[in-house]
Amino acid sequence: MKKSILKITKYILLMTFLFHSNVFSSIVQTTPKFPEDFEKIYGNLKQLSIGKNEVWGTNKHNKAFKCNINKKEFTRVKGTLKQVSVGYDDVIYGFNKRGKLHKYSKKYDKWIKVNLRKISPTIIVNLSVAKDETEYIFAVTKWQRVKGHYGSLLKLDKKQAPITKHLRWNSHSNPKSFWKKSLKKIRTIIKPIHAKKVSVGLDRNIWLIGSDYTLWRKEPSKPGQKTKSWEKISDNFLQISAGDKDHVVGVNKNHKAFIYNSKNNNWNQIETDTGIRHIATNKNGEIWLITIKGDIYKYKKTK
């Protein structure tokens, strides 16, 4: 009887260990090697963004491109934009050289302006979309009259920022209804650090790069909880991309690419023989990167 109980106990412990090992391995990936673990995708870009099924990007001339996964190439689409951001629900937002927000309409095959509340001369300089809902769309803005000064981290209130079919005002509509509370200022980090880059994941974790290149994270608060503070994660980051808390990648000031290890709270470097300009991921752990020259690579994820 005692031997049977002992065998059952050992079996339960073994199953528990294997379960946690599988969970852990699904979160912490083996750091890929470049270029052998990557496949090259035809095209030349300065930034890109990954959704669930869509990958979009822009080049140095601010032209928009969409990836044809089957042909492994990026093809030109309508629009002149400085940056595009794709949500996990495959919604596409972007902003032009004047810092004005647009959303891509698949139905009309064109970019449609998102009319925002006119609070001072706001110019968007960085954008992150996790999905097409209020708590998942964030932008970094700067003031028009102060050159190089990055102002605030803002989130889009979709209920107060309707999409219009035309780039100009509809004479039958009330502009105030478009402007009211469409951008909400978020309490960022301790002054004098200002927001420079932002990325929001599907779990509503917000990752922020300050004007001094420090990297910060703000976790979402549960209903009834006190608002959580910003937590400093690292220094010297140029760019960040988050799918969720377990899938975060970034590029530092030396143009080295890193994958965040959420279990150990540290960064694993992707060894490369060339500088990296941009890196992107999603909640599935896909990784795409762009070299300094603009060449595009996709991580050949192995099961």
Residue pairs with C-beta under 8 A, 6 or more apart in sequence:
24 263
27 246
27 262
27 263
28 261
28 262
28 263
29 259
29 285
31 259
31 268
31 269
31 270
31 271
32 38
32 270
32 287
32 299
33 270
33 271
34 257
34 270
34 271
34 272
34 273
34 274
34 289
34 297
35 272
35 273
35 297
37 299
37 300
38 289
38 297
38 298
38 299
38 300
39 72
39 297
39 298
39 300
40 72
40 295
40 296
40 297
41 67
41 72
41 73
41 74
41 288
41 296
41 297
41 298
42 71
42 72
42 73
42 74
42 296
43 57
43 65
43 67
43 73
43 74
43 296
44 59
44 60
44 293
44 294
44 295
44 296
45 57
45 58
45 59
45 65
45 74
45 278
45 290
45 294
45 296
46 57
46 58
46 59
46 60
46 277
46 278
46 290
46 294
47 57
47 58
47 83
47 84
47 277
47 278
47 290
48 55
48 56
48 57
48 58
48 67
48 84
48 278
48 280
48 288
48 290
48 296
49 55
49 56
49 57
49 84
49 85
49 86
49 129
49 241
49 280
50 86
50 243
50 280
50 281
50 282
50 286
50 288
51 86
51 87
51 88
51 89
51 90
51 91
51 92
51 282
52 88
52 89
52 90
52 282
52 284
53 90
54 66
54 67
54 86
54 90
54 92
55 66
55 67
55 69
55 86
55 288
56 64
56 65
56 66
56 67
56 77
56 84
56 86
56 92
57 64
57 65
57 67
57 74
57 84
57 290
57 296
58 64
58 65
58 81
58 82
58 83
58 84
58 94
59 65
59 294
60 294
62 80
62 81
62 82
62 96
62 97
63 76
63 79
63 80
64 76
64 77
64 78
64 79
64 80
64 81
64 84
64 94
65 74
65 75
65 76
65 77
66 74
66 75
66 77
67 73
67 74
67 75
68 74
68 75
74 296
78 109
78 110
78 111
79 94
79 102
79 104
79 110
79 111
80 96
80 97
81 94
81 95
81 96
81 102
81 111
82 94
82 95
82 96
82 97
82 99
83 94
83 95
83 126
83 127
84 92
84 93
84 94
84 104
85 92
85 93
85 94
85 127
85 128
85 129
86 92
86 129
87 93
87 129
87 130
87 131
87 132
87 136
88 130
88 131
88 202
88 243
88 282
88 283
89 131
89 132
91 103
91 129
91 131
91 132
92 103
92 104
92 129
93 101
93 102
93 103
93 104
93 114
93 127
93 129
93 137
94 101
94 102
94 103
94 104
94 111
94 127
95 101
95 102
95 124
95 127
95 139
96 102
98 123
99 122
99 123
99 124
99 125
99 141
99 142
100 113
100 124
101 113
101 114
101 116
101 124
101 127
101 139
101 156
102 111
102 112
102 113
102 114
103 111
103 112
103 114
103 163
104 110
104 111
104 112
105 111
105 112
105 163
108 165
112 163
112 164
112 165
112 167
113 163
113 164
113 166
113 167
114 156
114 161
114 163
115 161
115 162
115 164
115 169
115 175
115 178
115 179
115 182
116 122
116 156
116 161
116 178
116 179
116 182
116 183
117 160
117 161
117 178
117 179
117 180
117 181
117 182
117 183
118 179
119 179
119 183
120 143
120 144
121 143
121 144
121 145
122 141
122 143
122 144
122 151
122 154
122 183
123 141
123 142
123 143
123 144
124 139
124 140
124 141
125 140
125 141
125 142
125 150
125 196
126 139
126 140
126 195
126 196
126 197
126 198
127 138
127 139
127 140
127 198
128 137
128 138
128 139
128 198
128 199
128 200
129 136
129 137
129 200
130 136
130 137
130 200
130 201
130 202
130 204
131 202
132 158
133 158
134 155
134 156
134 157
134 158
134 159
135 155
135 204
135 220
136 200
136 202
136 204
137 155
137 156
137 158
137 200
138 153
138 154
138 155
138 156
138 186
138 198
138 200
138 206
139 153
139 154
139 155
139 156
139 183
139 198
140 150
140 151
140 152
140 153
140 154
140 195
140 196
140 197
140 198
141 150
141 151
141 152
141 154
141 183
142 148
142 149
142 150
142 151
143 149
143 151
149 194
150 194
150 195
150 196
150 211
151 194
151 195
152 185
152 186
152 188
152 194
152 195
153 185
153 186
153 188
153 195
153 198
153 206
153 208
154 183
154 184
154 185
154 186
155 183
155 184
155 186
156 182
156 183
157 181
157 182
157 183
157 184
160 177
160 178
160 180
160 181
160 182
161 178
161 182
161 183
162 177
162 178
164 170
164 173
164 178
169 175
186 206
187 227
188 194
188 195
188 208
188 230
189 195
189 208
189 210
189 216
189 230
190 230
193 210
193 211
193 212
193 214
194 210
194 211
195 208
195 209
195 210
195 211
196 208
196 209
196 210
196 211
196 213
197 208
197 209
197 238
197 239
197 240
198 206
198 207
198 208
198 209
198 240
199 206
199 207
199 240
199 241
199 242
199 248
200 206
200 207
200 242
201 207
201 242
201 243
201 244
201 245
201 247
201 248
201 283
202 243
202 244
202 283
203 220
203 244
203 245
204 220
205 217
205 218
205 219
205 220
205 242
205 244
205 245
206 217
206 218
207 215
207 216
207 217
207 233
207 240
207 242
207 248
208 215
208 216
208 217
208 218
208 230
208 240
209 215
209 216
209 237
209 238
209 239
209 240
210 216
213 235
213 236
213 237
213 238
213 253
214 232
214 234
214 235
214 236
214 237
215 232
215 233
215 234
215 235
215 237
215 240
215 250
216 230
216 231
216 232
216 233
217 230
217 231
217 233
218 228
218 229
218 230
218 231
219 228
219 231
219 245
220 228
221 227
221 228
234 267
236 252
236 253
236 254
237 250
237 251
237 252
237 253
238 250
238 251
238 252
238 253
238 255
239 250
239 251
239 278
239 279
240 248
240 249
240 250
241 248
241 249
241 250
241 279
241 280
241 281
242 248
242 281
243 281
243 282
243 283
243 284
243 285
244 283
245 262
246 262
247 281
247 282
247 283
247 284
247 285
248 259
248 260
248 262
248 281
249 257
249 258
249 259
249 260
249 279
249 280
249 281
249 287
250 257
250 258
250 260
250 267
250 279
251 257
251 258
251 276
251 277
251 278
251 279
252 258
254 275
255 275
255 276
255 277
255 292
256 269
256 270
256 272
256 275
256 276
257 269
257 270
257 272
257 276
257 279
257 289
258 267
258 268
258 269
258 270
259 267
259 268
259 270
259 287
260 266
260 267
261 267
261 268
270 276
270 289
272 291
274 291
274 292
274 293
275 291
275 292
276 289
276 290
276 291
276 292
277 290
277 291
277 292
277 294
278 289
278 290
279 287
279 288
279 289
279 290
280 287
280 288
280 289
281 287
281 288
285 301
286 298
286 299
286 301
287 298
287 299
287 301
288 296
288 297
288 298
288 299
289 296
289 297
289 299
290 296
290 297
291 297
